[in-house]
Amino acid sequence: SGDPFIQPFRVDVGNRFANGHFDCDAFGWTVDEDTAGSVNWDGLTDADDSPDSGAVEFRQLGSDTQYRIGQCVETLNPRSIELSARALAPTGADMAVSCDVYSSASCSGAPSTRVIDTDVVASANDWQPVHLTTSYEGDAASLRCWIRVTPSADPSFIAHLDQIHLTVEGALFADGFESGTTDVWSAP
């Protein structure tokens, strides 16, 4: 006989976000909250009902505040940016996603451009898929994405996010071959 053994794990293959499935905790995410303790990891709620995983919980209890989680990823000149997630929220919660491109590493300084700024439709009864795609043609060294929850009609609610996934595709060739011109090339 013996006790069952469960080993905590993370599932983030191909995801530029660290810990996007919130498998063990909310490590790696920056929390920006007006009321401390309102954004937490919830090990009892998971988009796939997995007993060994969880989600991030936004708890709004009667105050008019907003909450967001975000993460910075290093990227070199992204061309295609794709963000997906699953959201569970009542009608009283408005969700939005924004992603900013930075010309400096570690998302320092002011962002160069906001490449995603979109409201998200969520439901209290069922996990809703979120899927956003955009293209970008400028120079960049890093990218920061935020998912924000703001109350609308109902001042009290609980919302969840899970399976936040970011794919960033860069230029195919470092020498600018796909640009269609030879301006960036030099003769030997």
C-alpha positions in Angstrom: 0.0 0.0 0.0 1.0 3.6 -0.1 -0.2 7.1 -0.6 -0.9 8.5 -4.1 1.9 10.7 -5.3 1.1 13.9 -7.2 4.0 15.9 -8.6 3.3 19.6 -9.4 3.9 20.4 -13.1 3.7 23.1 -15.6 2.3 22.8 -19.2 3.6 25.7 -21.3 5.1 24.1 -24.5 5.4 26.8 -27.2 4.0 29.5 -24.9 6.0 32.7 -24.6 4.2 33.4 -21.3 5.7 31.7 -18.3 3.1 29.7 -16.4 0.1 30.6 -18.7 -1.9 27.6 -17.5 -1.5 28.5 -13.8 -0.7 24.9 -13.0 0.8 25.4 -9.6 0.5 29.1 -8.8 0.5 32.5 -10.4 4.3 32.8 -10.5 5.7 34.9 -13.3 2.7 37.2 -13.6 2.7 40.9 -12.5 -0.4 41.7 -10.6 -1.6 45.3 -10.6 -4.6 45.7 -8.3 -6.3 48.7 -6.6 -7.1 46.5 -3.6 -4.4 44.2 -2.3 -5.4 40.5 -2.3 -8.1 40.8 -4.9 -6.1 38.8 -7.6 -5.1 35.3 -6.5 -4.4 31.9 -7.8 -7.4 29.6 -7.4 -6.4 25.9 -7.3 -10.1 24.8 -7.2 -11.1 26.3 -10.5 -9.6 25.3 -13.9 -10.8 25.6 -17.5 -10.3 21.9 -18.0 -11.6 20.9 -14.5 -8.1 19.5 -13.8 -7.6 18.7 -10.1 -3.9 19.4 -10.5 -4.1 22.9 -12.0 -5.8 26.2 -11.4 -6.7 29.6 -12.7 -6.2 33.2 -11.7 -9.1 34.7 -9.8 -10.2 38.3 -9.8 -12.4 39.0 -6.8 -14.5 42.2 -6.9 -16.5 42.7 -3.7 -18.3 46.0 -3.7 -15.7 48.5 -4.6 -15.2 50.3 -7.9 -11.7 49.2 -8.8 -9.9 47.5 -11.7 -7.4 44.7 -11.7 -5.0 43.3 -14.2 -2.3 40.7 -14.7 0.5 41.0 -17.2 3.8 39.7 -18.3 6.8 41.0 -20.3 8.5 38.7 -22.9 11.7 39.3 -24.8 11.1 39.3 -28.5 13.1 40.4 -31.5 11.1 42.2 -34.1 7.8 40.3 -33.9 5.8 40.1 -37.2 2.9 38.1 -35.9 1.4 38.2 -32.4 -1.2 35.7 -31.3 -2.8 35.7 -27.8 -5.4 33.2 -26.6 -7.0 32.5 -23.2 -10.1 31.2 -21.6 -12.3 33.5 -19.5 -15.1 32.9 -17.0 -16.8 36.1 -15.8 -20.2 37.4 -14.9 -22.0 40.1 -17.0 -20.8 42.7 -14.4 -17.2 42.2 -15.3 -15.6 43.9 -18.3 -12.4 42.3 -19.6 -9.9 43.8 -22.0 -6.5 42.7 -23.4 -3.7 45.1 -24.4 -0.2 44.4 -25.7 2.5 47.0 -26.0 5.7 46.8 -28.0 8.9 48.2 -26.5 12.1 49.1 -28.3 14.1 48.3 -25.2 14.6 44.9 -23.4 12.6 44.0 -20.3 9.7 46.3 -21.3 11.6 49.3 -19.9 10.9 52.9 -20.8 7.8 54.0 -22.7 6.1 51.6 -25.1 6.6 52.2 -28.8 3.2 51.1 -30.0 0.1 49.4 -28.6 -0.6 46.5 -31.0 -3.6 44.9 -29.2 -6.4 46.8 -27.3 -9.5 44.7 -27.4 -12.5 44.1 -25.1 -13.2 40.4 -24.3 -16.6 38.7 -24.1 -16.9 36.4 -21.1 -19.7 34.5 -19.5 -20.4 33.4 -15.9 -21.9 30.1 -17.0 -19.2 28.7 -19.3 -15.5 29.2 -20.1 -15.3 31.4 -23.2 -12.4 31.2 -25.6 -10.4 34.4 -26.3 -8.4 34.6 -29.5 -6.6 37.7 -30.7 -4.1 38.0 -33.6 -2.3 41.0 -35.0 0.7 41.8 -37.2 3.5 44.3 -36.5 6.2 45.6 -38.9 8.4 47.7 -36.6 11.5 47.1 -34.5 11.0 45.7 -31.0 13.0 44.1 -28.2 10.1 43.2 -25.8 6.4 42.9 -25.6 4.1 43.4 -22.5 0.5 42.1 -22.5 -2.1 42.9 -19.8 -5.5 41.3 -19.1 -7.7 43.8 -17.2 -10.9 43.2 -15.4 -13.1 46.2 -14.5 -16.6 46.2 -12.9 -19.5 47.5 -15.0 -23.0 46.9 -13.8 -22.5 44.7 -10.8 -20.1 45.9 -8.1 -19.6 42.3 -6.7 -18.3 39.4 -8.8 -15.7 36.7 -9.2 -14.0 36.2 -12.6 -11.3 33.7 -13.7 -8.7 33.5 -16.4 -6.9 30.4 -17.5 -4.8 29.0 -20.4 -3.3 32.3 -21.4 -1.0 31.6 -24.4 1.2 33.9 -26.4 2.8 33.0 -29.7 5.2 35.6 -31.3 6.7 34.9 -34.7 9.6 37.0 -35.8 11.0 37.8 -39.2 11.8 34.7 -41.1 15.3 35.9 -42.1 17.5 38.1 -39.9 19.0 39.8 -43.0 15.6 41.1 -44.1 15.3 38.8 -47.1 11.5 38.6 -46.8 11.2 42.4 -47.1 11.3 42.2 -50.9 14.2 44.6 -51.3 18.0 44.2 -51.2 18.5 47.5 -49.4 19.6 45.8 -46.1 22.2 43.6 -47.9 25.8 44.5 -48.5 28.2 43.4 -51.2 31.1 41.1 -50.0 
